Structures are given as C-alpha cells and as structure tokens.
C-alpha cells in the first residue's frame, strides 16, 4: 500500500498531547478518525515525528500513513483538512517511498517558544504564550544561549519519566529575541533532536538567568553536571510550538 507524508498544524490547547491515550482527546486520535471516515470506515494508523505534550502547539508536525492510491493529492488534502477538527490543519500531503518513517528519519527539528512579558498581560495570549512579568536581561539570556550550541549530554535538561538512555544531542541554533510589536520574547531552538521536556526546561533556566537568579556563566557547569536539580524550572507548555521537522532529501 502506498505511503504518504503530511504536514500538520494544530492548536494544542484542547488536546492532551499528540499520542493516542485512553479516555483523552489527542491529535493522533482526531487524525485517525478523519482518515477512517475518508477510507470507508477502514482504520488507518498514523505515525508522528514525535510526541507533543498537553497544551503544546505545532506549526509543522509531520506524520506518515499507508493508504490506498490517491489520484489527486490536493483534493485529498482538502478533504483531510476540512473534515478534521477545527483545531487541526492539514497543510500538505505527498507520496513518499514505502520505507519513509516520520519519526526515525528525522534529521533536524526546530522549536519556538513564546513568552509574553507585557504589563499587563494579554488575555488573548493566555493559551499561546507563557507569561513572565518580572525584570528580564535579554543580553544575559543571549549569552547563556551560546553555551547550548554544539554536541552535549543534556541530561540536566531532561524531565524524569523518559526511557531514553542516550541523552547526547547536537544544538545548531539557540537564540532569544525581543518582539517589540508583540511585547514578547521569542526563543528558537534547532537541533538533531530534543529530550523529554528539554525545550521547556531550557527556557525555564534561561528566564531564571535573565531575571538575575542564576548566573548565565553557569550554563556550562549545569550542562556538565548532568544534574536536573541544577537547571531551572520547567516552563509552562502553552508557549511551546513544534515549528519545523527536517528530513534528508526524499527521492
């Protein structure tokens, strides 16, 4: 049966994460319900590039699934999109080789994290950006970001509850910028992979450094320690977005 790759966006506010769960609404469940409807009630299983937690959003989540021959991909994408839940968008659908895997063939991911620093806070961002109303030194956070670049064991930034043993990852980009028009901070992280809640813990640590409660120069020590207790708190999920997922060229 042919294999297809789709790029999905979703508002994570009303989802209990991506992966299917018992008695909880998830992105995977909603997408599989739509595909089943399109496939004459025959079940279809999807595979995602990775999980996102409850409340986390995605602009470029990637899935793959096996499905019968689709003569018109844009027509199918339109049906998949419009018949899915309103908080999900199907951005593209393409045919891929039968051995393509949305998770195992990932070579790079980009995450974004939004932090509202406005005073007062914007009530319209409460589900789409974390809030930090305290004094912040952006230059200090930018300095700390430079220490994240490269290949490191990021155990200090991994939450408990993971079965992953190899915690070495390579970070190609780590930056924070102030968006004056939105009165918010935008963090960007690009790497070959990320550990469980890693981005949220990194953001929590950077905010603590920006607030002067943790020395930015301590970032190398925290990384080297591999000790979760030395890093900062886990930032709330609503500011996190899976932005893009990259693969080697697909023939």
C-alpha positions in Angstrom: 0.0 0.0 0.0 1.4 3.5 -0.9 2.9 5.6 1.9 2.1 9.3 2.4 3.7 12.1 4.4 1.6 15.0 5.7 2.5 18.2 7.5 0.0 19.1 10.2 -0.6 22.2 12.3 -2.7 22.2 15.5 -3.7 24.4 18.4 -2.7 22.2 21.4 -4.9 23.9 24.0 -7.7 21.4 23.9 -5.5 18.3 23.3 -3.9 16.0 25.9 -0.9 15.7 23.7 -0.2 14.1 20.3 -0.1 10.4 21.1 -3.3 8.5 21.4 -4.4 7.9 25.0 -7.3 6.1 26.8 -10.2 8.5 27.6 -8.3 11.6 26.5 -8.6 13.8 23.4 -5.4 13.7 21.3 -4.2 14.8 17.9 -3.5 11.3 16.7 -7.0 10.1 17.6 -8.6 13.0 15.7 -6.5 12.5 12.6 -7.1 8.7 12.6 -10.9 9.3 13.0 -10.8 11.6 9.9 -8.8 9.1 7.8 -11.1 6.3 8.8 -14.0 8.4 7.6 -12.3 9.1 4.3 -11.4 5.4 3.9 -14.9 4.0 4.1 -14.6 3.3 7.9 -11.5 1.2 7.4 -8.9 2.1 10.2 -5.7 3.9 9.3 -2.8 4.3 11.7 -0.6 7.4 11.6 2.9 7.8 12.9 4.2 11.2 14.0 7.7 12.8 14.0 7.5 12.9 17.8 5.1 13.5 20.7 4.0 16.9 21.9 2.7 17.3 25.5 -0.7 18.5 26.6 -1.2 22.2 25.6 1.8 22.3 23.2 1.2 23.5 19.7 2.6 22.6 16.3 3.0 24.5 13.1 4.9 21.8 11.3 4.3 18.4 12.8 4.9 15.6 10.3 3.0 12.3 10.1 3.1 9.3 7.7 0.4 6.7 7.0 -0.3 4.0 4.5 -3.3 4.5 2.3 -4.8 3.4 -1.0 -3.7 5.1 -4.2 -4.7 8.8 -4.2 -5.1 10.1 -7.7 -5.4 13.8 -6.7 -3.3 14.7 -3.7 -4.6 18.3 -3.4 -8.2 17.1 -3.5 -7.4 14.6 -0.8 -5.5 17.2 1.3 -8.5 19.5 1.1 -10.9 16.7 2.3 -8.5 15.6 5.1 -8.2 19.2 6.2 -11.8 20.3 6.1 -13.1 17.1 7.7 -10.6 17.2 10.5 -11.4 19.0 13.8 -11.3 22.8 13.7 -8.1 23.0 15.8 -6.2 20.9 13.2 -5.0 22.0 9.8 -3.6 19.7 7.1 -1.0 21.8 5.3 0.3 19.3 2.7 0.2 15.7 1.7 2.7 14.0 -0.6 3.6 10.5 -1.7 6.9 9.1 -0.2 8.9 5.9 -0.5 7.5 2.9 1.3 10.3 2.9 3.8 10.0 6.5 4.8 9.3 7.0 8.6 8.2 10.3 10.1 10.0 9.6 13.4 13.0 7.5 12.6 14.2 9.5 9.6 14.2 13.0 11.3 17.5 14.8 10.9 16.6 18.1 12.5 13.8 19.9 14.3 13.0 23.5 15.2 11.0 24.6 18.2 9.8 28.1 19.1 8.8 29.3 22.5 6.8 32.5 23.1 6.9 34.4 26.4 4.5 37.3 27.0 6.3 40.0 29.1 3.7 42.7 28.7 2.4 44.6 31.6 -0.5 44.0 31.9 -0.5 40.5 30.4 -2.6 40.0 27.2 -5.6 37.8 28.0 -5.6 36.8 24.3 -2.3 35.0 24.7 -3.0 33.0 27.7 -3.2 29.7 25.8 -0.5 30.6 23.3 2.4 32.2 25.2 3.8 31.7 28.7 3.8 34.8 30.9 6.8 36.3 32.7 6.1 39.7 34.3 9.5 40.1 36.1 12.5 42.1 35.1 14.5 40.4 32.3 18.0 40.9 30.9 17.8 39.7 27.3 21.6 40.1 26.7 22.3 37.7 29.7 20.0 35.1 28.1 21.6 35.6 24.7 25.0 34.9 26.3 23.7 31.8 28.0 22.3 30.5 24.7 25.7 30.4 23.2 26.8 27.7 25.6 24.0 25.4 24.4 25.4 25.2 20.9 27.2 22.0 19.9 27.1 18.4 21.0 26.4 17.8 24.7 24.8 15.4 27.1 21.7 17.3 28.0 20.7 15.1 31.0 20.4 18.3 33.1 17.5 19.4 30.9 15.6 16.2 30.7 12.5 15.5 32.8 12.0 12.3 34.6 9.8 9.6 33.1 11.7 9.0 29.9 13.1 5.7 28.8 15.7 7.3 26.5 19.2 6.3 27.7 21.3 8.3 25.2 20.9 12.0 26.1 23.5 13.4 23.8 22.1 15.9 21.3 23.5 18.5 18.9 22.1 22.0 19.0 22.7 24.1 15.9 20.8 27.2 16.8 19.7 28.7 20.2 18.6 32.3 20.4 16.2 34.7 22.1 14.9 37.9 20.6 12.5 40.6 21.8 9.5 41.2 19.6 8.5 44.8 20.3 5.3 44.7 18.3 4.0 41.8 20.4 5.8 42.7 23.7 7.1 39.2 24.0 10.2 37.1 23.9 10.7 34.5 21.1 13.1 31.6 21.7 14.3 29.5 18.8 16.0 26.1 19.2 17.2 24.0 16.3 18.9 20.6 16.7 19.1 17.0 15.7 16.7 16.0 18.5 15.4 17.0 21.9 14.8 15.2 25.1 11.6 14.9 27.1 10.6 18.5 28.1 14.1 19.7 27.2 13.0 22.9 25.5 10.7 23.9 28.3 13.4 23.2 30.9 16.0 25.2 28.9 13.5 28.1 28.6 12.8 28.0 32.4 16.6 28.1 33.0 17.2 31.0 30.6 14.4 33.0 32.2 15.9 32.4 35.6 19.2 33.7 34.3 17.6 36.7 32.6 16.0 37.5 35.9 19.3 37.5 37.7 18.5 34.5 39.9 21.0 32.3 38.1 24.4 33.3 36.6 24.4 33.0 32.8 28.0 31.8 33.0 26.9 28.8 35.0 25.3 27.2 31.9 28.4 25.1 31.0 28.6 23.9 34.6 24.9 22.9 34.5 25.3 21.0 31.3 28.5 19.2 32.5 26.8 18.3 35.8 24.0 16.3 34.0 22.0 17.1 37.2 18.4 18.1 36.6 18.3 19.8 40.0 20.8 22.5 38.9 18.8 23.6 36.0 15.8 26.0 36.2 12.1 25.2 36.4 10.1 23.7 33.5 8.3 26.5 31.6 4.6 26.1 31.1 3.6 24.2 27.9 1.4 26.9 26.2 4.3 28.8 24.8 5.9 25.9 23.0 5.5 25.3 19.3 6.9 22.5 17.1 7.9 24.7 14.2 9.5 22.5 11.6 10.8 19.0 11.1 13.5 18.2 8.5 14.5 15.1 6.6 17.2 14.2 4.1 16.0 14.6 0.6 13.2 12.2 -0.2 13.5 10.6 -3.7 
